[in-house]
Amino acid sequence: MEAIEFLIEGRQEQFRTAPISPVDLLALQMQTDLENFEQTKILFTFALEHTQVKMGESWKPVKTPGREIYMPLGIEEDFEALNNICVWFLDNVISKVFQKSSE
């Protein structure tokens, strides 16, 4: 999957999707029961760890994989921004997997 750049409402930073293994993306289909807390947590963590933010001339992960480190600084307290990133990811990345799987 090629990187897709995007903006979210309320933030000035530029975001993009990070490289995602096709196997990881396919496996993520099994983690989409939004009524199950643990599966939802896995899905949102995946979205934030596979979204990057442009910081100067480089791209950094919004959430450092396996750690509670977020970029840009302070975004971990901006729940609206985190929600907007996750919703964008679900609509523009995850939903594409389900379209293919339903054919």
Summary of the structure (lengths in Angstrom):
residues: 103
radius of gyration: 13.3
end to end distance: 19.2
largest distance: 41.4
contacts: 267
relative contact order: 0.20
helix: 48%
strand: 16%
